[in-house]
Amino acid sequence: MRTPLSDTARFLAALQADYPPGTPTRALADGIHGLLTAFAHHKRERHTGVPLAQIDRAIAEPLRPLLAAWLHGEDITDTDDQQWRLR
């Protein structure tokens, strides 16, 4: 059955296939896909909300390397780096 959520997931999967990892469009698609995945899980479980930490992780993790390169001119490859660790 088609739903707005499944249509969005298909669209994001197509975006992810079209853009290589490391590109801004791919990072944004990965972040939105992670957010929708968390939302769908909590909706299936009949939760009334998504924990903020999960939203932070879904959006920030794909964007972290791009933000570091843009802001500081450096690559962040270690996702456990204290500076970038999500709380």
Secondary structure in CASP SS format (residue, H / E / C, confidence):
PFRMAT SS
TARGET T0000
AUTHOR 0000-0000-0000
METHOD secondary structure of the structure
MODEL  1
M C 1.00
R C 1.00
T C 1.00
P H 1.00
L H 1.00
S H 1.00
D H 1.00
T H 1.00
A H 1.00
R H 1.00
F H 1.00
L H 1.00
A H 1.00
A H 1.00
L H 1.00
Q H 1.00
A H 1.00
D H 1.00
Y C 1.00
P C 1.00
P C 1.00
G C 1.00
T C 1.00
P H 1.00
T H 1.00
R H 1.00
A H 1.00
L H 1.00
A H 1.00
D H 1.00
G H 1.00
I H 1.00
H H 1.00
G H 1.00
L H 1.00
L H 1.00
T H 1.00
A H 1.00
F H 1.00
A H 1.00
H H 1.00
H H 1.00
K H 1.00
R H 1.00
E C 1.00
R C 1.00
H C 1.00
T C 1.00
G C 1.00
V C 1.00
P C 1.00
L H 1.00
A H 1.00
Q H 1.00
I H 1.00
D H 1.00
R H 1.00
A H 1.00
I H 1.00
A H 1.00
E H 1.00
P H 1.00
L H 1.00
R H 1.00
P H 1.00
L H 1.00
L H 1.00
A H 1.00
A H 1.00
W H 1.00
L H 1.00
H H 1.00
G C 1.00
E C 1.00
D C 1.00
I C 1.00
T C 1.00
D C 1.00
T C 1.00
D C 1.00
D C 1.00
Q H 1.00
Q H 1.00
W H 1.00
R C 1.00
L C 1.00
R C 1.00
END
